[in-house]
Amino acid sequence: MPLLIIAEQGRVWGWSSPRALLCFGIGIVGVIAFVLAEIKMGDDALIPMRFFRNPLFSLCIAVSVIAGAAMFGGISLLPQYLQVVKGSSPTLAGYQTLPLVGALMVASIVSGRMISKTGRYKIFPIVGTALMAIAMFTFHYVHADTPLWQTMVVMGVFGLGLGSMMQPLTLAIQNAMPPKDMGVSTSAATFFRQIGATVGVAVFLSMLFTQLTPKTGDALIAASSTPAFQQAVQTAASSSDPLESGFARAIASGDASVAGSALQDSSFIQKLEPALAEPFRIGFSDAMDYVFLAVSILMVIGFVLVLFLKEVPLRTMSGLAAAQQQRDEEKANEAGTGLL
């Protein structure tokens, strides 16, 4: 929790401020204490540390953390883009992300069926991480004036990557561990994926807000030299709407703080005239470009890690049956040892 707090508040406090250093210290000490407690508990631990001696498990966990960060980081930013930049309502923005969800569902079903038929699963995480990296890098070039249908196509590519990667990655973890550890290893994979998601959302939103004020300021400076924007400011200054008139007077007086006003509440952008709102939409879009680029770099790292994934032949029986067979074999070995 302290590490998440500093990931979200570091831009406000300062990354080397006393409060930030305190959060770093408490977080690091807490993680170390947790690991030591888990080692002491052995097989009774929430996450047995012996799992990490399995290279395949450790590799899959690392990819799960990266995938969780990229998935939820991207999913949390897209509605922001649709609402702030495209002017969609929260409900409409949800509908507009359906290409991502639909592609995810299709890819999950298709990959599952193909794995059942062929018994091969390594290719799907490779393709999935590659598609996610390509989609996030393409989002880096999505701007305020990009047609919505093009954005939806990129969403679909991102969804195909997610659907091709998430479940096969869990399958790889389940298949790599002994049957008796299948439940704990699966929950550990889900846990670390959620950790990656939580950290990813905090870090990427922090990056967005850090870039938002300077990018919006640049867009306001560029717009202030255009006759259309100047006319819109003059018209809005005499408006009966106190929000619009106050905003226009702040721009006319050269108040630099207006560029960062969207950090507190971005909903006011949709209440402005299009000409006045345009610099804020451009600023949001330009700030998101940096975040999408960071996510794409993260997914490239995930792609490289997946290439080292060793494909273990799938079991031919269910997890429960395999676990029972393993217990029977252990009992038989113990009985044979006793007779000797």
PyMOL commands that set and color helices and strands:
alter all, ss='L'
color gray80, all
select helices_A, chain A and resi 2-13+18-44+49-53+55-85+90-96+98-118+123-139+148-176+179-224+227-237+242-252+256-263+266-271+274-307+319-339
alter helices_A, ss='H'
color red, helices_A
deselect
rebuild
show_as cartoon
